[in-house]
């Protein structure tokens, strides 16, 4: 049984997690783009003074800290998009002792955004 009896709420917004993949049409020059991996609700966390200054010492910028239901399929190779803003996932921490088990994601805003795309051959018939 988890030590923390408080049930976590993920009601601060929604985040889309994307994998970076080649989204070019077969035969065209390879092009990196974002392909949707999963859509999750999140809770916003305070970065905190200690974490902020540790990041500064490591010459790393932290722009957001969010908590989602636990999903180990997400990695630091993926990109998180919140409100149209793209973030690099700097770190993921998985917490089994929370209710429900959760993941905390340290995010840094991207300098240059990726294009959104679909994998070649994926189902896209143009109907919305």
C-alpha positions as CSV (number, residue, x, y, z in Angstrom):
1,X,0.0,0.0,0.0
2,X,1.4,3.4,-0.9
3,X,2.6,5.6,2.0
4,X,0.9,8.7,0.6
5,X,-2.9,8.4,1.1
6,X,-3.7,11.5,-1.0
7,X,-5.0,10.8,-4.5
8,X,-3.2,12.8,-7.1
9,X,-5.2,15.0,-9.5
10,X,-3.9,15.7,-13.0
11,X,-6.3,18.6,-13.7
12,X,-3.9,21.4,-14.8
13,X,-4.1,20.6,-18.5
14,X,-3.3,18.1,-21.2
15,X,0.1,17.2,-22.7
16,X,0.8,15.4,-25.9
17,X,3.9,13.3,-26.0
18,X,5.5,12.7,-29.4
19,X,8.3,10.6,-30.8
20,X,10.7,12.1,-33.2
21,X,10.8,10.1,-36.4
22,X,11.4,10.3,-40.1
23,X,8.1,11.7,-41.5
24,X,9.2,12.1,-45.1
25,X,7.4,10.3,-48.0
26,X,9.4,7.2,-49.0
27,X,11.9,8.3,-51.6
28,X,12.1,11.9,-50.4
29,X,14.9,13.3,-48.3
30,X,14.5,12.2,-44.6
31,X,12.8,14.8,-42.5
32,X,12.5,14.7,-38.7
33,X,9.0,15.4,-37.4
34,X,6.7,14.6,-34.5
35,X,4.5,11.6,-34.4
36,X,1.9,11.4,-31.6
37,X,2.7,8.8,-29.0
38,X,0.1,9.6,-26.2
39,X,-2.1,12.2,-24.8
40,X,-2.1,12.7,-21.0
41,X,-3.6,14.9,-18.3
42,X,-1.0,16.5,-16.1
43,X,-0.6,18.4,-12.8
44,X,1.8,21.4,-12.7
45,X,4.5,21.2,-10.0
46,X,6.7,23.9,-8.6
47,X,10.3,23.8,-9.8
48,X,11.6,24.8,-6.4
49,X,14.6,26.8,-5.5
50,X,16.9,23.8,-4.8
51,X,16.1,22.1,-8.2
52,X,16.4,25.5,-10.0
53,X,19.9,26.3,-8.7
54,X,21.1,22.7,-9.2
55,X,20.0,23.0,-12.9
56,X,21.8,26.4,-13.2
57,X,25.0,24.8,-11.8
58,X,24.7,22.1,-14.5
59,X,24.1,24.8,-17.1
60,X,20.6,23.4,-17.8
61,X,17.4,25.5,-18.0
62,X,14.2,24.1,-16.5
63,X,11.0,25.7,-17.8
64,X,8.3,23.4,-16.5
65,X,7.8,20.5,-14.1
66,X,4.7,18.3,-14.6
67,X,3.3,15.1,-13.2
68,X,1.3,12.6,-15.2
69,X,0.0,9.1,-14.6
70,X,3.0,6.7,-14.9
71,X,3.9,5.8,-18.4
72,X,7.4,4.2,-18.8
73,X,7.0,4.3,-22.6
74,X,7.9,8.0,-22.6
75,X,11.6,8.8,-22.7
76,X,14.0,11.7,-22.9
77,X,14.1,11.1,-26.6
78,X,10.5,12.2,-26.9
79,X,9.0,15.7,-27.1
80,X,6.2,17.1,-24.9
81,X,3.7,19.7,-26.3
82,X,1.6,21.8,-24.0
83,X,-0.6,24.5,-25.4
84,X,1.3,24.5,-28.7
85,X,4.7,24.9,-27.0
86,X,7.3,22.2,-27.6
87,X,9.5,20.9,-24.7
88,X,12.5,18.6,-24.6
89,X,12.1,16.0,-21.8
90,X,15.2,16.5,-19.7
91,X,14.4,13.9,-17.1
92,X,11.6,11.5,-16.1
93,X,11.2,10.2,-12.5
94,X,8.7,7.3,-11.9
95,X,7.0,7.2,-8.5
96,X,5.3,4.0,-7.5
97,X,4.5,5.3,-4.0
98,X,1.9,7.8,-5.2
99,X,-1.8,7.1,-5.9
100,X,-2.0,6.5,-8.7
101,X,1.6,5.7,-9.7
102,X,3.0,8.8,-11.4
103,X,5.8,10.2,-13.6
104,X,7.4,13.6,-13.0
105,X,8.8,15.2,-16.2
106,X,11.4,17.9,-16.2
107,X,10.9,20.0,-19.3
108,X,13.0,22.5,-21.3
109,X,11.5,24.7,-24.1
110,X,12.9,23.9,-27.5
111,X,14.8,26.6,-29.4
112,X,13.5,25.3,-32.8
113,X,10.2,23.5,-33.1
114,X,9.8,20.2,-35.0
115,X,7.2,19.9,-37.7
116,X,4.2,17.7,-37.0
117,X,3.9,14.8,-39.3
118,X,2.6,11.3,-39.8
119,X,4.7,8.3,-40.5
120,X,4.8,7.3,-44.2
121,X,2.1,4.7,-44.8
122,X,0.1,5.6,-41.7
123,X,-3.7,5.8,-42.0
124,X,-4.6,9.2,-43.3
125,X,-7.5,9.5,-45.7
126,X,-7.9,13.3,-45.4
127,X,-11.3,13.0,-43.7
128,X,-11.7,15.0,-40.5
